[in-house]
Amino acid sequence: MHIVRDSGLADSEILSLLKESVKDRKLKKILLLPPDYTRMYSGAGKIVAMYYDMLSDVCDIDIMPTLGTHEPMTREECLAFFGEKVPFEKLIVHNWRRDVVKIGEVPGEFVSEVSEGLVRDKIDVEVNKRLLDKSYDLIISIGQVVPHEVVGMANYSKNIFVGCGGSSMISSSHMLGAFYGLERIMGKDFSPVRKVFDYAQENFLKDLPLLYVLTVTTNKGDDTFIHGLYIGSTRREFELAVADSQKRNLIYVKEPLKKVVVNLDPREFKSTWLGNKAVYRTRLAIADGGELIVLAPGVRKFGEDEDNDRLIRKYGYVGREKVLELVNENDDLKANLSVAAHLIHGSSDGRFNITYATELLTEEEVRGANFDYMPYAEAVKRYDPAKLKEGYNTLEDGEEIYYISNPALGLWSVL
């Protein structure tokens, strides 16, 4: 079932479809799997609040944000994302290193086939052990379909295998995508990683009472517009959402951009692990020899946890070929392939220059990770988000730039 409206769905329309999704179900206990605060424009917070308000009086509800490798949500983020009706105490923290169990494996032969022989190792399928708890009558996975650097189009089973997944699946899937190439994946369905997820879904999740609630959104400032809401247990609704997102979230420019300025909302982006969306969501649109300036007032670290942060600081964003060499030469990086993939994603491979404008990381730290540096106060004086409009801008001295207020909701490319 789904509903689509170009102008954005009214809350009453969303609530009506959510009610329909649980109609005639005898529910005693359910598990909600929303994204975390880093997906603040997904509309998922509103949907969780609606489900909670609708069902908390008639059944037990657990809520486990699909953190993947991200840090747990704070009380303030819970309030901002879900609203006052969802208690912070209801949130269960997913630990991707310790709270998972292996439920199967994707054969190496299949991985080799879908990756054109680039990757030949089997991939262990791990999920949070809570998903296997038979006391749940229904597990509702909630999230946004949007272009993505690893899987092509985010959400559907990615919310399970990465958001609720373990280190093996997270690392293997990220490296598979990096080996295959960002440019061949982003904005497309049926990438090698998606085919791996499809295999795991069909073979290892079929007995779970799993329901997907998928959104397609845009935003203007802090206002999120849910244009499409797609609910079901099969791939069909996901594919409809993919087509909808490709229409709304792919932005085309007529010629390669020489200078791009991307703003990272400090509430959403606190690490380069997330902030590098500024890099990979724009790389298809930036000219060779071009420049990307990332306004990053909230970025205070590189990785989302201490181990990943340490590895990023150690090796830096040094390009695909160098990272592959480092993986072969260093056991710590070989054991953390998701970090290796992230280092590939966050580099331009020397094709264009990347400057991070920060105030919570020092110049030494930023340059140590192989980015150029600019003090945030200096950058924002020239490139003031309050004065820039989305897209093309001509500054007072005649400089032409392309401005993006939020890289998380789009993929920019040359026609």
Buried (B, 14 or more C-beta within 10 A) or exposed (E): EBBBEEEBBEEEBBBBBBEEBBEEEEBEEBBBBBBBBBBBBBBBBBBBBBBBEBBBEEBBBBBBBBBBBBBBBEEEBBBBBBBEEBEBEBBBEBEBEEBBEEBBBBEEEBBBEBBEEBBEEBBBBBBBBBBEEEEBBBBBBBBBBBBBBBBBBBBBBBBBBBBBBBBBBBBBBBBBBBBBBBEEBBBBBBBBBBBBBBBBBEEBBEEBBBBBBBBBBBBEEEEBBBBBBBBBBEBEBBBBBBBBBBEBBBBEBEEBBBBBBBBBBBBBBBBBBBBBBBBBBBBBBBBEEBBBBBBBBBBBBBBBBEBBBBBBBBBBBBBBEBBBEBBEEBEEBEBBBBBBBBBBBBBBBEEBBBBBBBBBBEEEBBEBBBBBBBEBEEBBEBBEBEEBEEEEBEEEEEEEBBBBBBBBBBBBBEE
